Amino acid sequence: MARTINEIYNEITDSFISISIIKVFYGLEDNKTFSDQFSPSSLEATLFYHVASAIWTLEKLFDLHRIEVNNIIGNLKPGTTRWYANMVRSFQFGFNLLPDSDLFDNTGRTDQEITQSKIVAHSAVVERDKKLIIKTAKSNGNDLEPLSKDEKTALDEFIERFRYAGVDVESISEKADQLKLALDIYYNPLVLNSQGHRLDGTSMTPVGDAVRAYLRILPFNGELVLAFLTDALQQVDGVVIPHVVSAWYKYGALDWLNISVKYQPYSGYLRIDDANLIINYIPQSEILQ
């Protein structure tokens, strides 16, 4: 871990004033520190600070390099969940594999063709009941969507080619889990009206927009934490107190299930329809009533 600039600076100055010839040349006293005998604006102090800053920058770069190398090693280590996730993201739709290999044959293909063939934008691997669950989604503009039937069939074949023998794997690429929310929003009447519209006309649905923005910035397969959602709503201009009264989720043909604290989506991502966002707007004057 990189030392602080002050730590490096002090090591340099302590070493400097301990040199015998320096003591004689400057007439230094043994019982005084560098800062006791040199002004902060002196040439020596300025020089040593710049040297300390340069050393600190180098040490920080080494730290970043170490983290990058460790991440690369972790990603390449065969058999780990991270390795499976990276392998799935390397999938190229419409491309064949090299003989006896899990690498795709890109002979004669352009960089653009190769890039466009890598359709898996997000992947996550979790271990459940002695089985690896591989979740995937592709990009659709600024949003996500599941792979098509043909795309998933091809991906599943690729997974069969590279998975470890004896490892039970389930591949999932589904539509977003659905979220339903009931919110009480205590609002500032100087900014919002009783329908939640901004009075200046810049947005008709600022609270709904904030909910959807929060869902989109969640990491793929990341957990929805209701407390964090409340924090995000608190940042909406005009919202005084946001309160999540109830929250539910569903995926596939299942019934709605309650979310008490947090939820990790089955598909890897969550979305909410207008009909499932129930908001009760309350003027802030009613907070004390």
N, C-alpha and C positions, 0 to 999 in steps of 0.2 A: 504494500500500500504506500502511495506517495506521502512523503512527509509534507508538512505545511511549509510555506515560504519562511515563516519566522523560525521554525526549527532548523531549516537549512542555513538561514542567515546567522543564527546564533552559533551553529557549529563552525561556520567560516570565521566569524569574528573571534570566537574563543580560541581557535587555532592560530589566528593571526597574532593576537596579543601574547600568545605563549612562546613565540619565537624570540630567542635571545637577542639577535641582531636588531629586530624590530623594536624591542623594549629599549635598547640603547639609542637607536636612531630617533625615536619619538619621545624618549624620556618617560616611558610608561611606568606606572606603579602597579605592583603585584596584587594589591588588595582592591583594585578597582576594575570594573568591567569595561568592555569596549564602549558601551553607550555612556559611561561616566567620563570617558576621556576623548570621545570624538562626537562632534555635532552630527545630528541626523542629516544635515544638509552638506556635510563634508564630502570631499571627493571619494574618500575611502568608503564611507557608509553608502554613498550612492552606487559606487561600483559593486560593492558586495551585495547590495540588494538586487541589482540587475542580474548578477551571477546567480543568486539564489532563486530568482524568478525563472531564469532559464533552466536551471536544474529541476525545479518543481514542474515546469512544463514537460520536460523530458520524462520525468518519473510518472506523470499523469498519462503520457502517451504509452509508456510501458504497461501501465495498469490496464488501459483500454485494449492494448494489443493482447495482453494475457487473457482478458475476458473474451475477446473475439476468438482467440485460438481455442480456449476451453469450450466455447459454444460450437465451434466447428467440429471439434473432437466429439462433443456430446451428440451433435446431430448426425455424425457419420457412424457412431458406434452401432453396429448391427444389432437388431433385436429389441432395441429400446422403443418405447412408444413414440419418442421424438423422431427416431429413424423411420418408423412406419409412416408417420405424418409427412415427413419430407419426401419419402418415396412416392406417396400418393400425389403430392404436389408436382412431382416430376413427370406424371402421366401425360402422354401426348396422344390426343384423340386422332384416330385415322393413321397412326404411324405403327409400323411393325417393329419388333425387337430384333436386335442383332442375334445371330445364332448362339444358343447356349449362354444367353446373357439377359440381364434385367435392364440393359441400356437400350434406348431407342435408336433405330437406324435413321440418321439424319443426312445420309448421303445425297448430295445434289439438292438439298433443301435450302431455302433462304432463311436468314435470321427472322424475318417477319413471319414466314410459314411456321417456323419452330415455335416462336412466341405465341402465335394464335392457336396452336395445337394444345398448349398447356392450359386447359380449360378449368382445372381445379384451382380456384382462387383461395379457398380456405379449407383447412383440414384439421381435425383434432382426433386424438386416439385416447380412449379411456379403457381401463381394464375393469370388467364387471363379470362376476360369476365365472371366473377362470376363462374368460373370453375377451378378446380385443374388439372393441367397438370403434369402427372407423367412420367418422362423420365428415361429410364433404358438402361443399356448395360452390357454385360458380357466380361470377359477377353478372349483374344485369343493370348497367348504368351505375348509379350510386347505391344500388341495393344488391341483395343476394337472392338466388333462386336455386332450386335443386337441379341436378343433372337430368337430362332427358333419358328416356328408357334406353336408347342405343348407347348414349354416353356412359351410363352406369353399367350396362352390360360389358362394354369394353373395359371400363375401369376394374370391374370385378374380375375379369380375366387376367388383367395385369397383376392384381393383388394375388391371385392364385399362383402366378408365375414366380413372384418374389418372396411370398410369405414363408416363414420357417416351417419345416415339416412338423406336424403335430400341433401347431398353434391354431386354435379355433378362432376364426375371424368373422365378424359380421360387418357388412358395409351398409351405411345409411346415408341417403341423400334425399331429404324430405323437404316439403314446404315448411315455412317457418311455424314454430309453435305459436298459438294464438294467446294473447294476453287480454284480460278484462280488468278494468280498474274502476273503482268508485272513489271519487276524490271530493273532499271538502276544501275549497279554496277561499280563504279569507283574503279579500282584495282591497286595494286602495282605490276608492272611487274617483280620485283625481287622475288615475291612469287607465283603469279598466271600467267597463260597464257591467251590468248584471248578467250579461251573456258571455262575459270574458273577452269581449272585443277591446282592442286598444282604442282609446278616445281619439288619438291622433290619426287613426285610420291606417296605420302601417301594418297591422296584422289583425285578422279576425279570429285567429286561433293560437295565441301565443303559448298557452298552457299545453294544448295538444301537440304543437310543434316541438315543445321542449321534451315531452314524453317520447316522441318518435326520434328526436335527435339523440336522446340518451340511449335508446335501444340500439341505434345504429353505431354508436361508438363503443358498445360493449365488445370485448374481444370475442372472437368466434369460440363458442362453447363456454363463454364466460357466464358467471352467475349474475342473475338479476337480484340485487339486494335492495329491498324496499327502502331502507334507511338512506341509501345512496341516491335512489330515485327522488326521495324527498329533498335531499340536498340540492339536486339539480333543479327541481322546481322552485326552490327558494331563490334561485338566481334570476328568475323571470321578473322583469320589471313590472311592478304593480301587484305582485304576489306577496302578501304579508306573511301568512302562515299557510303552508300546504299540508294537508293531512290525508294520508292514504287510509280510507275507511276499510276497504276490502280489496283483495287482489285474487284473481283466479288465472289458471292456465289450462290449456288443452292442446292435444296434438292428435292427428288422425281422427278416428271416429269416437274417441273417448269423450266422456262427460267432463264438464268443468270441474277442476280440483282447486282447492284453496291454497294460496301461498301465505304462509304466516310470517316468514322472515326473508327467505331467499329461495331461488329456484334456478337450476341449471337446465336449459332447454334440451329436450330430446333431440331435436334436429340440429342444435348448435346455435340457433338464433331465434329471436322473438320479434313479433310484429303485432300491432294493434289496429283494429278497424274502428271507424268513427262510432259505429253502433255499440262498441264494447268499451268506449271511454265515457263514463258517466260522471259529470262534474256538477257539483252544487256550489254555486258562487255565493259567497256571504260577505257583505260589506264589513270592513274591519271595525266599524263602530259597534258591531254586535258581539265582538270578542268578549267585552266586559259584562255583557248582559246575562 
